[in-house]
Amino acid sequence: MINNDDFQDELGNSHIATSAQNPVREDAFNINDEEKINSIKKDVENILKTLGMDLTDDSLKGTPNRVAKMFVKEIFGGLNPNKKPSSSTFQNNYKYGEMLVEKNITLYSTCEHHLLPIVGRAHVAYISNGTVVGLSKMNRIVDYFAKRPQVQERLTMQIVQELQKVLGTEDVACVIDAKHLCVNSRGIRDIESSTVTSEFGGKFKEDQTRREFLDYIRLETNF
């Protein structure tokens, strides 16, 4: 029989997601950001002290507070629904009916299994059915869903689902190519490998449209 701790380690080390949505508790926002920062600060202090670090050293004095603020305000800020980008769209008055691709969107996220960085590029495309969205909004949607403890497959799906909702069309696609520091800097420590995930909706499920998108982003895959 597999020990539960061993099973949880195996899930994490294999980077397996257990939910298509981020597992956030219902009471996640019962306390404000400042209360969260104060609580996390104490936890970081305890971690560093347990590791044997001297928190009276000038270099380390502010580390617990810096880490706590970074968690709440920056790298996990996408957990807060109030930070979700507004979904303004515009009429496609110029009747552009071909594929629009925003490629090489810089992506910084955090692996939810080891809390180590995921760094890469997202490539997003859609075909308008009458509405369009500002180019920077696509970058902001990627950034919003990336700024949380994540699994790359889930992140890819969330980006597509959000744009489908915003644009009112199924014709949305996303490919992410990223390095996971939990693979590159620990465990197998393979610094060359990267992970590619994709989600294709609507017309992008058709071979010709999918191939056109992949040609635009010049990504060699077996899709």
Secondary structure, 3 states (H helix, E strand, C coil): CCCHHHHHHHHHHCCCCCCCCCCCCCCCCCCCHHHHHHHHHHHHHHHHHHCCCCCCCHHHHCHHHHHHHHHHHHHCHHHCHHHCCCCCCEECCCCCCCEEEEEEEEEEEEECCCCCEEEEEEEEEEECCCEECCHHHHHHHHHHHHCCEECHHHHHHHHHHHHHHHHCCCCEEEEEEEEEHHHHCCCCCCCCCCEEEEEECHHHHCHHHHHHHHHHHCCCCCC
